[in-house]
Amino acid sequence: MRSILEFFRIGGATGAQLNGDQVFYIEGALAAVVAGLAVLVLHAMGRHGWATLFCAAAIIALVAWKIAVIR
């Protein structure tokens, strides 16, 4: 939810050009939301081990993504 609101805050909905840092921020937030939803669904289905592994994998992937983009 916050990533969608951030998109509107920085002016993306009004047609303003977004720079690379802003796009990266929005993409990362949306990826985190999707991963969080997947973890929530796995947890609700009773797959607690899978939810934990997916959560750890999502965190590692997001950190690796950030490091790759910064370089």
C-alpha positions in Angstrom: 0.0 0.0 0.0 2.8 2.4 0.9 4.5 1.8 -2.5 1.3 2.8 -4.4 0.9 5.9 -2.2 4.6 6.8 -2.8 4.1 6.6 -6.5 1.4 9.3 -6.2 3.4 11.4 -3.7 6.4 11.7 -6.1 4.1 12.7 -8.9 4.1 9.6 -11.1 0.3 9.7 -11.5 0.3 13.3 -12.8 2.6 12.4 -15.7 5.8 13.8 -14.2 9.0 12.1 -15.3 10.4 9.8 -12.7 14.2 9.4 -12.3 16.0 6.1 -11.9 16.1 6.3 -8.1 12.4 6.9 -7.8 11.6 4.0 -10.1 14.0 1.7 -8.2 12.3 2.7 -4.9 8.8 2.0 -6.3 9.9 -1.3 -7.9 11.5 -2.5 -4.7 8.5 -1.6 -2.6 6.2 -3.5 -5.0 8.5 -6.5 -5.0 8.5 -6.5 -1.2 4.7 -6.3 -1.1 4.3 -9.2 -3.5 6.8 -11.3 -1.4 5.0 -10.3 1.8 1.7 -11.4 0.3 3.2 -14.8 -0.8 4.5 -15.3 2.8 1.1 -14.4 4.2 -0.7 -16.9 2.0 1.9 -19.7 2.8 1.5 -19.0 6.5 -2.3 -19.0 6.3 -2.2 -22.4 4.5 -0.2 -23.8 7.4 3.1 -24.0 5.5 5.1 -22.3 8.2 8.5 -23.7 7.2 8.0 -22.6 3.5 6.8 -19.2 4.7 10.0 -18.8 6.7 12.2 -19.9 3.9 10.4 -17.7 1.4 10.7 -14.7 3.8 14.4 -15.2 4.1 14.8 -15.6 0.4 12.9 -12.5 -0.3 15.0 -10.5 2.1 18.2 -11.8 0.5 16.9 -11.1 -3.0 15.9 -7.5 -2.2 19.3 -6.8 -0.5 21.1 -8.3 -3.5 18.9 -6.3 -5.9 19.8 -3.1 -4.1 23.5 -3.9 -4.1 23.4 -4.7 -7.8 21.7 -1.5 -8.7 24.0 0.7 -6.5 27.1 -0.5 -8.2 
